[in-house]
């Protein structure tokens, strides 16, 4: 985070890039940082981010949200004291975000895997020279039948496991046995690959849990909120590192007796659609069914057609210059082909559901439609649905509704075989 003074045109680094999470509270570059700090991972600052603590107009305090491992937290940066402070829990119990500030009042929202977003109000006060925010919820939280926990694996692998604690009327649709070991498991890595699942409310996960699934939201190495070294570790390993960690996370839940190894399914989109398509060819039989939204199937084709061609080069560790975009050479295409699910069509034997946005410019549809045609020709049990006038996120109301229903029906058919 950089402070730029318009008067003298000088720039000061207030919060540096953090390579690995801090093991203790320490001062770095003149700013006091809390123990466990991972760096700032914020899409954007609030429209009104400035607090006035104690009515002192000279004391500038910035309030904003950031990803901290598998949690979304609220941070304050006191420019006078050069102190960054954590203002909400970072232990995965809740996800918090700032909407804006006015005077000493902060308006925010919080949620959990069991509770949709709820407004909160905070009052910023000064205690022993440090800024602290005292929070108050607006409204009453709902009492749901959803539980969750953050599971840590090797290295920076971390997952949010959301599940129904006991069988109920609704969960009987998929969970027909009282044993947790017999509960079906949905493995759901995030896209990106540089993104993160936090303990905020997730409609897809909530829906699947209500129907009886345990849902494993996987944050593999390369996810944001774990330090810059974790982000860079993914580069050049997009077809290996995350694949190994997704499988390790799923196998860990099986070993805990929290999911049925014979009734495990996969849901992914974009990059995690890519990893799902790879797994369909690399680990046939592990998943009973895989639902993939706008997956990257052929990296070379995607590089030639995508609105972000640089992604296809950068994630493989290949050079890309914006001022002189490279030609897609035979050598580059060969490297991309070797990392592409398209080369594994003849290895696929598990049911696949492909969900495609006809207007997707990020991962243009031709590669997925070609993949589907080749799957059918090879006799693979594949289905494909194309949503007209919808782009990469499949985020129109009708596309979201239909894709969820289609996924549920697809899994029902696959798991009853």
LUMSE-147432 format. One record per residue (C-alpha): residue number from 1; residue in one letter; x, y, z. Coordinates in steps of 0.02 Angstrom, whole numbers. Layout:
% residues N
<i: NUM&aa: A&xx: X&yy: Y&zz: Z>
...
% end
This chain:
% residues 417
<i: 1&aa: X&xx: 0&yy: 0&zz: 0>
<i: 2&aa: X&xx: 78&yy: 164&zz: -57>
<i: 3&aa: X&xx: 42&yy: 340&zz: 5>
<i: 4&aa: X&xx: 64&yy: 471&zz: -131>
<i: 5&aa: X&xx: 80&yy: 654&zz: -80>
<i: 6&aa: X&xx: 9&yy: 763&zz: -218>
<i: 7&aa: X&xx: 92&yy: 919&zz: -147>
<i: 8&aa: X&xx: 272&yy: 863&zz: -161>
<i: 9&aa: X&xx: 240&yy: 716&zz: -279>
<i: 10&aa: X&xx: 324&yy: 593&zz: -161>
<i: 11&aa: X&xx: 275&yy: 411&zz: -134>
<i: 12&aa: X&xx: 293&yy: 316&zz: 30>
<i: 13&aa: X&xx: 268&yy: 129&zz: 51>
<i: 14&aa: X&xx: 155&yy: 110&zz: 203>
<i: 15&aa: X&xx: 127&yy: -78&zz: 194>
<i: 16&aa: X&xx: 253&yy: -183&zz: 96>
<i: 17&aa: X&xx: 224&yy: -345&zz: 2>
<i: 18&aa: X&xx: 234&yy: -489&zz: 128>
<i: 19&aa: X&xx: 323&yy: -645&zz: 65>
<i: 20&aa: X&xx: 263&yy: -764&zz: 201>
<i: 21&aa: X&xx: 140&yy: -739&zz: 346>
<i: 22&aa: X&xx: 221&yy: -650&zz: 493>
<i: 23&aa: X&xx: 251&yy: -763&zz: 642>
<i: 24&aa: X&xx: 243&yy: -619&zz: 766>
<i: 25&aa: X&xx: 199&yy: -435&zz: 779>
<i: 26&aa: X&xx: 336&yy: -332&zz: 702>
<i: 27&aa: X&xx: 378&yy: -165&zz: 623>
<i: 28&aa: X&xx: 417&yy: -172&zz: 437>
<i: 29&aa: X&xx: 465&yy: -15&zz: 341>
<i: 30&aa: X&xx: 408&yy: 94&zz: 486>
<i: 31&aa: X&xx: 233&yy: 18&zz: 501>
<i: 32&aa: X&xx: 184&yy: -95&zz: 646>
<i: 33&aa: X&xx: 103&yy: -254&zz: 578>
<i: 34&aa: X&xx: 6&yy: -385&zz: 677>
<i: 35&aa: X&xx: 57&yy: -566&zz: 703>
<i: 36&aa: X&xx: -4&yy: -679&zz: 565>
<i: 37&aa: X&xx: -14&yy: -537&zz: 438>
<i: 38&aa: X&xx: -12&yy: -604&zz: 260>
<i: 39&aa: X&xx: -8&yy: -443&zz: 160>
<i: 40&aa: X&xx: -149&yy: -339&zz: 87>
<i: 41&aa: X&xx: -265&yy: -431&zz: -34>
<i: 42&aa: X&xx: -405&yy: -310&zz: -74>
<i: 43&aa: X&xx: -498&yy: -292&zz: -239>
<i: 44&aa: X&xx: -529&yy: -109&zz: -202>
<i: 45&aa: X&xx: -546&yy: 15&zz: -59>
<i: 46&aa: X&xx: -719&yy: 71&zz: -1>
<i: 47&aa: X&xx: -789&yy: 227&zz: -83>
<i: 48&aa: X&xx: -777&yy: 315&zz: 86>
<i: 49&aa: X&xx: -628&yy: 234&zz: 175>
<i: 50&aa: X&xx: -575&yy: 370&zz: 298>
<i: 51&aa: X&xx: -615&yy: 367&zz: 483>
<i: 52&aa: X&xx: -604&yy: 517&zz: 601>
<i: 53&aa: X&xx: -564&yy: 443&zz: 771>
<i: 54&aa: X&xx: -607&yy: 548&zz: 923>
<i: 55&aa: X&xx: -656&yy: 694&zz: 811>
<i: 56&aa: X&xx: -473&yy: 731&zz: 772>
<i: 57&aa: X&xx: -466&yy: 788&zz: 589>
<i: 58&aa: X&xx: -276&yy: 769&zz: 589>
<i: 59&aa: X&xx: -284&yy: 584&zz: 627>
<i: 60&aa: X&xx: -310&yy: 490&zz: 464>
<i: 61&aa: X&xx: -364&yy: 310&zz: 482>
<i: 62&aa: X&xx: -398&yy: 201&zz: 330>
<i: 63&aa: X&xx: -524&yy: 59&zz: 350>
<i: 64&aa: X&xx: -542&yy: -79&zz: 220>
<i: 65&aa: X&xx: -569&yy: -265&zz: 191>
<i: 66&aa: X&xx: -436&yy: -392&zz: 146>
<i: 67&aa: X&xx: -416&yy: -579&zz: 124>
<i: 68&aa: X&xx: -321&yy: -660&zz: 267>
<i: 69&aa: X&xx: -294&yy: -845&zz: 232>
<i: 70&aa: X&xx: -471&yy: -920&zz: 218>
<i: 71&aa: X&xx: -554&yy: -769&zz: 300>
<i: 72&aa: X&xx: -613&yy: -598&zz: 243>
<i: 73&aa: X&xx: -563&yy: -472&zz: 377>
<i: 74&aa: X&xx: -572&yy: -287&zz: 417>
<i: 75&aa: X&xx: -409&yy: -193&zz: 439>
<i: 76&aa: X&xx: -370&yy: -15&zz: 493>
<i: 77&aa: X&xx: -212&yy: 81&zz: 452>
<i: 78&aa: X&xx: -176&yy: 228&zz: 568>
<i: 79&aa: X&xx: -68&yy: 345&zz: 465>
<i: 80&aa: X&xx: -19&yy: 448&zz: 618>
<i: 81&aa: X&xx: 41&yy: 302&zz: 722>
<i: 82&aa: X&xx: 93&yy: 196&zz: 569>
<i: 83&aa: X&xx: -3&yy: 49&zz: 642>
<i: 84&aa: X&xx: -100&yy: -83&zz: 546>
<i: 85&aa: X&xx: -230&yy: -171&zz: 655>
<i: 86&aa: X&xx: -346&yy: -320&zz: 633>
<i: 87&aa: X&xx: -524&yy: -270&zz: 679>
<i: 88&aa: X&xx: -618&yy: -434&zz: 652>
<i: 89&aa: X&xx: -584&yy: -618&zz: 681>
<i: 90&aa: X&xx: -462&yy: -703&zz: 563>
<i: 91&aa: X&xx: -496&yy: -880&zz: 628>
<i: 92&aa: X&xx: -627&yy: -928&zz: 499>
<i: 93&aa: X&xx: -777&yy: -901&zz: 612>
<i: 94&aa: X&xx: -848&yy: -759&zz: 506>
<i: 95&aa: X&xx: -817&yy: -662&zz: 346>
<i: 96&aa: X&xx: -819&yy: -471&zz: 361>
<i: 97&aa: X&xx: -817&yy: -330&zz: 234>
<i: 98&aa: X&xx: -819&yy: -140&zz: 243>
<i: 99&aa: X&xx: -950&yy: -43&zz: 145>
<i: 100&aa: X&xx: -897&yy: 133&zz: 198>
<i: 101&aa: X&xx: -855&yy: 252&zz: 340>
<i: 102&aa: X&xx: -921&yy: 418&zz: 402>
<i: 103&aa: X&xx: -839&yy: 507&zz: 547>
<i: 104&aa: X&xx: -804&yy: 374&zz: 677>
<i: 105&aa: X&xx: -938&yy: 255&zz: 611>
<i: 106&aa: X&xx: -905&yy: 105&zz: 496>
<i: 107&aa: X&xx: -1041&yy: 17&zz: 399>
<i: 108&aa: X&xx: -1001&yy: -161&zz: 351>
<i: 109&aa: X&xx: -1072&yy: -332&zz: 317>
<i: 110&aa: X&xx: -1033&yy: -503&zz: 383>
<i: 111&aa: X&xx: -1083&yy: -679&zz: 340>
<i: 112&aa: X&xx: -1040&yy: -861&zz: 371>
<i: 113&aa: X&xx: -1068&yy: -1019&zz: 270>
<i: 114&aa: X&xx: -1230&yy: -1038&zz: 370>
<i: 115&aa: X&xx: -1285&yy: -855&zz: 370>
<i: 116&aa: X&xx: -1312&yy: -740&zz: 219>
<i: 117&aa: X&xx: -1245&yy: -563&zz: 226>
<i: 118&aa: X&xx: -1302&yy: -456&zz: 371>
<i: 119&aa: X&xx: -1268&yy: -272&zz: 404>
<i: 120&aa: X&xx: -1154&yy: -223&zz: 548>
<i: 121&aa: X&xx: -1109&yy: -53&zz: 620>
<i: 122&aa: X&xx: -945&yy: -14&zz: 704>
<i: 123&aa: X&xx: -885&yy: 133&zz: 809>
<i: 124&aa: X&xx: -701&yy: 175&zz: 801>
<i: 125&aa: X&xx: -625&yy: 223&zz: 968>
<i: 126&aa: X&xx: -450&yy: 255&zz: 1031>
<i: 127&aa: X&xx: -387&yy: 140&zz: 1169>
<i: 128&aa: X&xx: -212&yy: 163&zz: 1239>
<i: 129&aa: X&xx: -164&yy: 258&zz: 1082>
<i: 130&aa: X&xx: -224&yy: 123&zz: 961>
<i: 131&aa: X&xx: -380&yy: 119&zz: 853>
<i: 132&aa: X&xx: -512&yy: -11&zz: 894>
<i: 133&aa: X&xx: -683&yy: -41&zz: 814>
<i: 134&aa: X&xx: -829&yy: -96&zz: 922>
<i: 135&aa: X&xx: -956&yy: -191&zz: 816>
<i: 136&aa: X&xx: -1144&yy: -210&zz: 830>
<i: 137&aa: X&xx: -1251&yy: -320&zz: 717>
<i: 138&aa: X&xx: -1410&yy: -253&zz: 637>
<i: 139&aa: X&xx: -1542&yy: -388&zz: 641>
<i: 140&aa: X&xx: -1538&yy: -564&zz: 709>
<i: 141&aa: X&xx: -1432&yy: -702&zz: 635>
<i: 142&aa: X&xx: -1527&yy: -852&zz: 570>
<i: 143&aa: X&xx: -1505&yy: -1020&zz: 653>
<i: 144&aa: X&xx: -1457&yy: -1138&zz: 513>
<i: 145&aa: X&xx: -1413&yy: -1322&zz: 514>
<i: 146&aa: X&xx: -1245&yy: -1294&zz: 428>
<i: 147&aa: X&xx: -1075&yy: -1316&zz: 508>
<i: 148&aa: X&xx: -901&yy: -1280&zz: 442>
<i: 149&aa: X&xx: -718&yy: -1290&zz: 486>
<i: 150&aa: X&xx: -555&yy: -1235&zz: 408>
<i: 151&aa: X&xx: -443&yy: -1383&zz: 367>
<i: 152&aa: X&xx: -257&yy: -1356&zz: 347>
<i: 153&aa: X&xx: -151&yy: -1469&zz: 239>
<i: 154&aa: X&xx: 32&yy: -1473&zz: 191>
<i: 155&aa: X&xx: 117&yy: -1307&zz: 153>
<i: 156&aa: X&xx: -9&yy: -1171&zz: 111>
<i: 157&aa: X&xx: -151&yy: -1290&zz: 67>
<i: 158&aa: X&xx: -309&yy: -1243&zz: 162>
<i: 159&aa: X&xx: -493&yy: -1284&zz: 135>
<i: 160&aa: X&xx: -660&yy: -1228&zz: 203>
<i: 161&aa: X&xx: -764&yy: -1383&zz: 236>
<i: 162&aa: X&xx: -951&yy: -1348&zz: 246>
<i: 163&aa: X&xx: -1070&yy: -1488&zz: 292>
<i: 164&aa: X&xx: -1237&yy: -1538&zz: 370>
<i: 165&aa: X&xx: -1199&yy: -1604&zz: 546>
<i: 166&aa: X&xx: -1342&yy: -1727&zz: 549>
<i: 167&aa: X&xx: -1466&yy: -1802&zz: 425>
<i: 168&aa: X&xx: -1629&yy: -1710&zz: 402>
<i: 169&aa: X&xx: -1781&yy: -1708&zz: 291>
<i: 170&aa: X&xx: -1694&yy: -1610&zz: 151>
<i: 171&aa: X&xx: -1524&yy: -1696&zz: 162>
<i: 172&aa: X&xx: -1604&yy: -1865&zz: 127>
<i: 173&aa: X&xx: -1604&yy: -1822&zz: -58>
<i: 174&aa: X&xx: -1418&yy: -1866&zz: -66>
<i: 175&aa: X&xx: -1368&yy: -1918&zz: 111>
<i: 176&aa: X&xx: -1466&yy: -2076&zz: 143>
<i: 177&aa: X&xx: -1360&yy: -2148&zz: 284>
<i: 178&aa: X&xx: -1338&yy: -2075&zz: 459>
<i: 179&aa: X&xx: -1149&yy: -2099&zz: 452>
<i: 180&aa: X&xx: -1038&yy: -1949&zz: 410>
<i: 181&aa: X&xx: -925&yy: -2070&zz: 316>
<i: 182&aa: X&xx: -1072&yy: -2108&zz: 200>
<i: 183&aa: X&xx: -1108&yy: -1924&zz: 164>
<i: 184&aa: X&xx: -1072&yy: -1878&zz: -19>
<i: 185&aa: X&xx: -930&yy: -1755&zz: -45>
<i: 186&aa: X&xx: -926&yy: -1612&zz: -171>
<i: 187&aa: X&xx: -750&yy: -1549&zz: -205>
<i: 188&aa: X&xx: -758&yy: -1367&zz: -261>
<i: 189&aa: X&xx: -591&yy: -1278&zz: -294>
<i: 190&aa: X&xx: -595&yy: -1094&zz: -340>
<i: 191&aa: X&xx: -552&yy: -1018&zz: -509>
<i: 192&aa: X&xx: -418&yy: -893&zz: -548>
<i: 193&aa: X&xx: -306&yy: -979&zz: -498>
<i: 194&aa: X&xx: -262&yy: -827&zz: -392>
<i: 195&aa: X&xx: -423&yy: -809&zz: -294>
<i: 196&aa: X&xx: -484&yy: -873&zz: -126>
<i: 197&aa: X&xx: -631&yy: -956&zz: -43>
<i: 198&aa: X&xx: -666&yy: -878&zz: 127>
<i: 199&aa: X&xx: -790&yy: -918&zz: 265>
<i: 200&aa: X&xx: -916&yy: -799&zz: 189>
<i: 201&aa: X&xx: -1086&yy: -859&zz: 129>
<i: 202&aa: X&xx: -1077&yy: -960&zz: -31>
<i: 203&aa: X&xx: -1245&yy: -996&zz: -115>
<i: 204&aa: X&xx: -1183&yy: -1147&zz: -213>
<i: 205&aa: X&xx: -1109&yy: -1227&zz: -58>
<i: 206&aa: X&xx: -1263&yy: -1188&zz: 47>
<i: 207&aa: X&xx: -1377&yy: -1266&zz: -83>
<i: 208&aa: X&xx: -1275&yy: -1425&zz: -97>
<i: 209&aa: X&xx: -1261&yy: -1440&zz: 93>
<i: 210&aa: X&xx: -1449&yy: -1425&zz: 113>
<i: 211&aa: X&xx: -1467&yy: -1572&zz: -6>
<i: 212&aa: X&xx: -1348&yy: -1680&zz: 96>
<i: 213&aa: X&xx: -1174&yy: -1648&zz: 26>
<i: 214&aa: X&xx: -1019&yy: -1605&zz: 122>
<i: 215&aa: X&xx: -937&yy: -1466&zz: 19>
<i: 216&aa: X&xx: -748&yy: -1444&zz: 15>
<i: 217&aa: X&xx: -697&yy: -1269&zz: -42>
<i: 218&aa: X&xx: -513&yy: -1291&zz: -85>
<i: 219&aa: X&xx: -383&yy: -1153&zz: -70>
<i: 220&aa: X&xx: -229&yy: -1230&zz: -152>
<i: 221&aa: X&xx: -57&yy: -1151&zz: -157>
<i: 222&aa: X&xx: -72&yy: -997&zz: -267>
<i: 223&aa: X&xx: -228&yy: -935&zz: -178>
<i: 224&aa: X&xx: -226&yy: -755&zz: -119>
<i: 225&aa: X&xx: -208&yy: -714&zz: 65>
<i: 226&aa: X&xx: -63&yy: -830&zz: 107>
<i: 227&aa: X&xx: 85&yy: -718&zz: 64>
<i: 228&aa: X&xx: 167&yy: -675&zz: -102>
<i: 229&aa: X&xx: 279&yy: -829&zz: -103>
<i: 230&aa: X&xx: 123&yy: -940&zz: -109>
<i: 231&aa: X&xx: 57&yy: -842&zz: -258>
<i: 232&aa: X&xx: 220&yy: -858&zz: -354>
<i: 233&aa: X&xx: 238&yy: -1043&zz: -312>
<i: 234&aa: X&xx: 92&yy: -1081&zz: -430>
<i: 235&aa: X&xx: 173&yy: -1001&zz: -582>
<i: 236&aa: X&xx: 235&yy: -1132&zz: -703>
<i: 237&aa: X&xx: 146&yy: -1271&zz: -608>
<i: 238&aa: X&xx: -35&yy: -1239&zz: -657>
<i: 239&aa: X&xx: -58&yy: -1419&zz: -716>
<i: 240&aa: X&xx: 29&yy: -1506&zz: -570>
<i: 241&aa: X&xx: 34&yy: -1415&zz: -401>
<i: 242&aa: X&xx: -150&yy: -1374&zz: -383>
<i: 243&aa: X&xx: -199&yy: -1544&zz: -453>
<i: 244&aa: X&xx: -99&yy: -1634&zz: -318>
<i: 245&aa: X&xx: -167&yy: -1523&zz: -180>
<i: 246&aa: X&xx: -349&yy: -1538&zz: -234>
<i: 247&aa: X&xx: -332&yy: -1727&zz: -227>
<i: 248&aa: X&xx: -242&yy: -1718&zz: -60>
<i: 249&aa: X&xx: -380&yy: -1609&zz: 14>
<i: 250&aa: X&xx: -515&yy: -1729&zz: -44>
<i: 251&aa: X&xx: -419&yy: -1881&zz: 18>
<i: 252&aa: X&xx: -397&yy: -1798&zz: 187>
<i: 253&aa: X&xx: -586&yy: -1780&zz: 208>
<i: 254&aa: X&xx: -605&yy: -1963&zz: 160>
<i: 255&aa: X&xx: -474&yy: -2013&zz: 288>
<i: 256&aa: X&xx: -563&yy: -1912&zz: 423>
<i: 257&aa: X&xx: -721&yy: -2013&zz: 393>
<i: 258&aa: X&xx: -813&yy: -1856&zz: 337>
<i: 259&aa: X&xx: -853&yy: -1904&zz: 157>
<i: 260&aa: X&xx: -891&yy: -2056&zz: 53>
<i: 261&aa: X&xx: -746&yy: -2100&zz: -62>
<i: 262&aa: X&xx: -867&yy: -2190&zz: -177>
<i: 263&aa: X&xx: -987&yy: -2041&zz: -188>
<i: 264&aa: X&xx: -868&yy: -1896&zz: -221>
<i: 265&aa: X&xx: -908&yy: -1769&zz: -357>
<i: 266&aa: X&xx: -824&yy: -1614&zz: -425>
<i: 267&aa: X&xx: -884&yy: -1438&zz: -466>
<i: 268&aa: X&xx: -771&yy: -1309&zz: -548>
<i: 269&aa: X&xx: -770&yy: -1158&zz: -661>
<i: 270&aa: X&xx: -641&yy: -1068&zz: -768>
<i: 271&aa: X&xx: -472&yy: -1119&zz: -694>
<i: 272&aa: X&xx: -552&yy: -1248&zz: -578>
<i: 273&aa: X&xx: -650&yy: -1307&zz: -729>
<i: 274&aa: X&xx: -479&yy: -1332&zz: -809>
<i: 275&aa: X&xx: -415&yy: -1431&zz: -660>
<i: 276&aa: X&xx: -576&yy: -1533&zz: -661>
<i: 277&aa: X&xx: -553&yy: -1576&zz: -845>
<i: 278&aa: X&xx: -373&yy: -1625&zz: -809>
<i: 279&aa: X&xx: -427&yy: -1736&zz: -664>
<i: 280&aa: X&xx: -559&yy: -1819&zz: -773>
<i: 281&aa: X&xx: -417&yy: -1880&zz: -883>
<i: 282&aa: X&xx: -281&yy: -1902&zz: -752>
<i: 283&aa: X&xx: -380&yy: -1984&zz: -611>
<i: 284&aa: X&xx: -526&yy: -2076&zz: -691>
<i: 285&aa: X&xx: -638&yy: -2160&zz: -562>
<i: 286&aa: X&xx: -596&yy: -2041&zz: -420>
<i: 287&aa: X&xx: -749&yy: -1933&zz: -453>
<i: 288&aa: X&xx: -919&yy: -2007&zz: -491>
<i: 289&aa: X&xx: -963&yy: -1852&zz: -592>
<i: 290&aa: X&xx: -888&yy: -1683&zz: -636>
<i: 291&aa: X&xx: -982&yy: -1520&zz: -675>
<i: 292&aa: X&xx: -873&yy: -1391&zz: -762>
<i: 293&aa: X&xx: -921&yy: -1210&zz: -801>
<i: 294&aa: X&xx: -829&yy: -1126&zz: -945>
<i: 295&aa: X&xx: -671&yy: -1230&zz: -920>
<i: 296&aa: X&xx: -505&yy: -1194&zz: -1004>
<i: 297&aa: X&xx: -483&yy: -1347&zz: -1115>
<i: 298&aa: X&xx: -347&yy: -1299&zz: -1239>
<i: 299&aa: X&xx: -226&yy: -1167&zz: -1175>
<i: 300&aa: X&xx: -155&yy: -1133&zz: -1348>
<i: 301&aa: X&xx: -328&yy: -1101&zz: -1422>
<i: 302&aa: X&xx: -372&yy: -995&zz: -1272>
<i: 303&aa: X&xx: -214&yy: -891&zz: -1294>
<i: 304&aa: X&xx: -267&yy: -851&zz: -1472>
<i: 305&aa: X&xx: -447&yy: -804&zz: -1429>
<i: 306&aa: X&xx: -459&yy: -747&zz: -1248>
<i: 307&aa: X&xx: -478&yy: -565&zz: -1195>
<i: 308&aa: X&xx: -332&yy: -596&zz: -1075>
<i: 309&aa: X&xx: -205&yy: -689&zz: -1183>
<i: 310&aa: X&xx: -66&yy: -648&zz: -1060>
<i: 311&aa: X&xx: -145&yy: -765&zz: -930>
<i: 312&aa: X&xx: -110&yy: -917&zz: -1037>
<i: 313&aa: X&xx: 74&yy: -873&zz: -1049>
<i: 314&aa: X&xx: 102&yy: -809&zz: -872>
<i: 315&aa: X&xx: 26&yy: -957&zz: -780>
<i: 316&aa: X&xx: 139&yy: -1076&zz: -877>
<i: 317&aa: X&xx: 290&yy: -969&zz: -836>
<i: 318&aa: X&xx: 310&yy: -908&zz: -1016>
<i: 319&aa: X&xx: 362&yy: -730&zz: -1058>
<i: 320&aa: X&xx: 229&yy: -605&zz: -1112>
<i: 321&aa: X&xx: 260&yy: -422&zz: -1149>
<i: 322&aa: X&xx: 109&yy: -307&zz: -1163>
<i: 323&aa: X&xx: 203&yy: -182&zz: -1271>
<i: 324&aa: X&xx: 256&yy: -321&zz: -1391>
<i: 325&aa: X&xx: 136&yy: -469&zz: -1376>
<i: 326&aa: X&xx: 225&yy: -629&zz: -1427>
<i: 327&aa: X&xx: 181&yy: -738&zz: -1575>
<i: 328&aa: X&xx: 104&yy: -905&zz: -1530>
<i: 329&aa: X&xx: 253&yy: -1007&zz: -1588>
<i: 330&aa: X&xx: 253&yy: -1196&zz: -1612>
<i: 331&aa: X&xx: 362&yy: -1211&zz: -1457>
<i: 332&aa: X&xx: 241&yy: -1108&zz: -1351>
<i: 333&aa: X&xx: 90&yy: -1202&zz: -1419>
<i: 334&aa: X&xx: 175&yy: -1367&zz: -1380>
<i: 335&aa: X&xx: 204&yy: -1314&zz: -1199>
<i: 336&aa: X&xx: 22&yy: -1260&zz: -1187>
<i: 337&aa: X&xx: -40&yy: -1423&zz: -1265>
<i: 338&aa: X&xx: 57&yy: -1527&zz: -1141>
<i: 339&aa: X&xx: -33&yy: -1438&zz: -998>
<i: 340&aa: X&xx: -206&yy: -1445&zz: -1080>
<i: 341&aa: X&xx: -351&yy: -1562&zz: -1039>
<i: 342&aa: X&xx: -386&yy: -1577&zz: -1227>
<i: 343&aa: X&xx: -243&yy: -1702&zz: -1243>
<i: 344&aa: X&xx: -328&yy: -1821&zz: -1119>
<i: 345&aa: X&xx: -496&yy: -1847&zz: -1206>
<i: 346&aa: X&xx: -468&yy: -2033&zz: -1231>
<i: 347&aa: X&xx: -434&yy: -2056&zz: -1044>
<i: 348&aa: X&xx: -604&yy: -1986&zz: -986>
<i: 349&aa: X&xx: -729&yy: -2114&zz: -924>
<i: 350&aa: X&xx: -826&yy: -2023&zz: -787>
<i: 351&aa: X&xx: -986&yy: -1923&zz: -823>
<i: 352&aa: X&xx: -950&yy: -1741&zz: -871>
<i: 353&aa: X&xx: -1071&yy: -1595&zz: -875>
<i: 354&aa: X&xx: -1006&yy: -1444&zz: -972>
<i: 355&aa: X&xx: -1093&yy: -1277&zz: -940>
<i: 356&aa: X&xx: -1048&yy: -1146&zz: -1070>
<i: 357&aa: X&xx: -1084&yy: -960&zz: -1086>
<i: 358&aa: X&xx: -1109&yy: -921&zz: -1271>
<i: 359&aa: X&xx: -1039&yy: -745&zz: -1250>
<i: 360&aa: X&xx: -888&yy: -794&zz: -1146>
<i: 361&aa: X&xx: -737&yy: -691&zz: -1202>
<i: 362&aa: X&xx: -624&yy: -747&zz: -1059>
<i: 363&aa: X&xx: -633&yy: -932&zz: -1108>
<i: 364&aa: X&xx: -715&yy: -930&zz: -1280>
<i: 365&aa: X&xx: -836&yy: -1077&zz: -1309>
<i: 366&aa: X&xx: -761&yy: -1159&zz: -1466>
<i: 367&aa: X&xx: -630&yy: -1255&zz: -1367>
<i: 368&aa: X&xx: -763&yy: -1328&zz: -1249>
<i: 369&aa: X&xx: -882&yy: -1371&zz: -1390>
<i: 370&aa: X&xx: -740&yy: -1458&zz: -1484>
<i: 371&aa: X&xx: -695&yy: -1551&zz: -1324>
<i: 372&aa: X&xx: -877&yy: -1606&zz: -1304>
<i: 373&aa: X&xx: -884&yy: -1670&zz: -1483>
<i: 374&aa: X&xx: -724&yy: -1769&zz: -1458>
<i: 375&aa: X&xx: -788&yy: -1841&zz: -1293>
<i: 376&aa: X&xx: -948&yy: -1900&zz: -1377>
<i: 377&aa: X&xx: -850&yy: -1975&zz: -1521>
<i: 378&aa: X&xx: -744&yy: -2069&zz: -1394>
<i: 379&aa: X&xx: -900&yy: -2136&zz: -1308>
<i: 380&aa: X&xx: -876&yy: -2037&zz: -1147>
<i: 381&aa: X&xx: -1034&yy: -2000&zz: -1045>
<i: 382&aa: X&xx: -1034&yy: -1811&zz: -1075>
<i: 383&aa: X&xx: -1172&yy: -1680&zz: -1076>
<i: 384&aa: X&xx: -1163&yy: -1498&zz: -1130>
<i: 385&aa: X&xx: -1277&yy: -1349&zz: -1098>
<i: 386&aa: X&xx: -1250&yy: -1182&zz: -1185>
<i: 387&aa: X&xx: -1324&yy: -1022&zz: -1112>
<i: 388&aa: X&xx: -1357&yy: -888&zz: -1244>
<i: 389&aa: X&xx: -1316&yy: -705&zz: -1207>
<i: 390&aa: X&xx: -1216&yy: -754&zz: -1052>
<i: 391&aa: X&xx: -1030&yy: -729&zz: -1024>
<i: 392&aa: X&xx: -894&yy: -807&zz: -919>
<i: 393&aa: X&xx: -973&yy: -801&zz: -745>
<i: 394&aa: X&xx: -1141&yy: -879&zz: -799>
<i: 395&aa: X&xx: -1216&yy: -746&zz: -687>
<i: 396&aa: X&xx: -1384&yy: -705&zz: -764>
<i: 397&aa: X&xx: -1529&yy: -753&zz: -651>
<i: 398&aa: X&xx: -1589&yy: -888&zz: -771>
<i: 399&aa: X&xx: -1415&yy: -958&zz: -801>
<i: 400&aa: X&xx: -1379&yy: -968&zz: -614>
<i: 401&aa: X&xx: -1546&yy: -1053&zz: -580>
<i: 402&aa: X&xx: -1535&yy: -1176&zz: -722>
<i: 403&aa: X&xx: -1352&yy: -1219&zz: -697>
<i: 404&aa: X&xx: -1381&yy: -1261&zz: -513>
<i: 405&aa: X&xx: -1533&yy: -1369&zz: -552>
<i: 406&aa: X&xx: -1438&yy: -1453&zz: -694>
<i: 407&aa: X&xx: -1290&yy: -1492&zz: -580>
<i: 408&aa: X&xx: -1404&yy: -1566&zz: -447>
<i: 409&aa: X&xx: -1497&yy: -1674&zz: -572>
<i: 410&aa: X&xx: -1334&yy: -1727&zz: -653>
<i: 411&aa: X&xx: -1260&yy: -1782&zz: -486>
<i: 412&aa: X&xx: -1422&yy: -1870&zz: -437>
<i: 413&aa: X&xx: -1416&yy: -1975&zz: -595>
<i: 414&aa: X&xx: -1230&yy: -2014&zz: -576>
<i: 415&aa: X&xx: -1239&yy: -2062&zz: -392>
<i: 416&aa: X&xx: -1389&yy: -2175&zz: -412>
<i: 417&aa: X&xx: -1300&yy: -2287&zz: -537>
% end
